[in-house]
Amino acid sequence: MSTLALLVVLLLVLVVVLVVGAVMYAVHRAPALSVPVAAGIATVAALAAVIAVVVAAGGGGGA
């Protein structure tokens, strides 16, 4: 893996952690929404699905 690819992966991980944290905090502040852990897991699953679609649409290849 090139340095650029590793930096992109690191940035992606940081963004996912921030989004999941924000969703869990919002759910924690309004308990009627759902259980915070379940909301965090659902957010991770949704982001993973979006990333998979983007990678598949982009060809996903790299040499």
Phi and psi in degrees as a GROMACS rama.xvg file:
@    title "Ramachandran Plot"
@    xaxis  label "Phi"
@    yaxis  label "Psi"
@TYPE xy
-78.4926  166.785  SER-2
-63.3369  -38.5959  THR-3
-62.7799  -42.9358  LEU-4
-63.6789  -40.5049  ALA-5
-65.2368  -39.0646  LEU-6
-65.901  -37.8703  LEU-7
-65.4065  -42.4563  VAL-8
-63.2165  -43.1371  VAL-9
-62.0942  -43.3848  LEU-10
-62.5379  -41.7438  LEU-11
-62.0011  -43.163  LEU-12
-62.9272  -43.1903  VAL-13
-63.3104  -41.2796  LEU-14
-64.4326  -43.0872  VAL-15
-62.0536  -42.908  VAL-16
-62.7508  -42.026  VAL-17
-63.9613  -44.0148  LEU-18
-65.867  -44.8541  VAL-19
-63.288  -41.6409  VAL-20
-61.9706  -42.1122  GLY-21
-63.9506  -42.0981  ALA-22
-65.9762  -43.9882  VAL-23
-64.9278  -37.9495  MET-24
-65.5836  -43.3789  TYR-25
-62.6427  -40.0815  ALA-26
-69.9694  -36.1997  VAL-27
-64.8256  -37.5189  HIS-28
-73.1776  -26.7817  ARG-29
-125.947  81.8169  ALA-30
-58.0718  -20.5698  PRO-31
-66.3495  -18.4249  ALA-32
-68.2178  -50.3968  LEU-33
173.725  -173.051  SER-34
-82.4561  130.189  VAL-35
-55.4577  -41.0284  PRO-36
-66.4273  -41.4622  VAL-37
-64.1818  -38.4412  ALA-38
-65.7369  -40.0582  ALA-39
-63.6644  -43.0998  GLY-40
-65.9123  -40.4376  ILE-41
-64.2057  -37.389  ALA-42
-65.5878  -42.8327  THR-43
-61.0467  -43.398  VAL-44
-63.4738  -41.5539  ALA-45
-66.1346  -43.2368  ALA-46
-64.9546  -38.5742  LEU-47
-63.6043  -38.7957  ALA-48
-65.3524  -42.3581  ALA-49
-64.4854  -43.4328  VAL-50
-64.2939  -39.0704  ILE-51
-63.2691  -39.8288  ALA-52
-66.1681  -41.7841  VAL-53
-63.5243  -44.3871  VAL-54
-65.5111  -41.2205  VAL-55
-65.9451  -38.9189  ALA-56
-69.5918  -31.8008  ALA-57
-82.3891  -1.12827  GLY-58
98.1128  -27.181  GLY-59
64.5046  2.7364  GLY-60
-89.3395  161.824  GLY-61
-178.115  131.603  GLY-62
